[in-house]
């Protein structure tokens, strides 16, 4: 018998002033699982989180926690009785309480000594025990987020809800706090639903992604599945910049500057967009044969090449194709950085090429 999901949403829909923002969304979160609600601004991520938390009244559908309905259009269990912990973007600590008092605030069911003991226990867990007697205004942004996480974890919630918790931090600190949070959640086995608009953050943090578009689920699955096997143009483009070639299927193939690309089961005559991730554009020095791709190498001219942290980003012009100069972007390991205006070899990795009907993106 399968384990009961900690969280289950069944055909949840919601509107503000008769404008739909959530449309029949259904998914589950298993015990100990980290699930990310990912999507652009306005896709419905935070509304869904607020519905799960009980901060919004459910209009349609059903929400269950540990198999028990907490909202179904008739039942509405208040937030404080749902057994969920909340961490928001700004942390929202009480400025007049010490760090330990902030963490102990939600432990009303425990006596004084037990409350402080539990508060210190979770502060130790997040590396903030030394600041137990400090006030929030002396803490850095990252430290405040650690305390907010400790406060949410202190009551041992059945479900932890995180709403863009790292957005207000600078890039370096965001990476550190994100990594620490992931280790804490995994070590504690806390079931977690996290809202983010950052694809890289979602792919790093979560076991499974629920990608939203205009209030509906565009695709859900493990991060690798969404990145490597997108089911739509929207999904493919959401995770990285994309090189696009328009074409028409002929003989189960599409003609490109790199040769023929297989069209799968699309019928002849279908107008398509061929989407190519930058890392699928393999660039090597002229004369090396263009190793690392499929098919014959073509020559291209480097317009610009810049090293950005772990990768080199290369802007290429690949001659003419059907009367037009084609510009492509490539992302390669940072150890290789060609010169501007250099001629290079280019081949494609066909495993990172996706083909969808052209009218899908309109």
WOQUI-V695315 format. One record per helix or strand of 2 or more residues. SS is the DSSP state (H for helix, E for strand). FROM is the first residue (numbers start at 1). TO is the last residue. Records with the same first field share a line. If there is no record, write none. Layout:
SS=FROM-TO, FROM-TO
This chain:
E=7-16, 19-29, 34-39, 60-65, 68-71, 84-87, 159-163, 192-196, 208-213, 216-221, 242-248, 253-256, 259-262, 271-277, 281-285, 294-308, 311-321, 324-333, 343-348, 353-357
H=45-53, 79-81, 99-104, 112-125, 129-131, 136-138, 141-154, 171-188, 199-205, 223-228, 233-238, 278-280, 350-352, 358-361
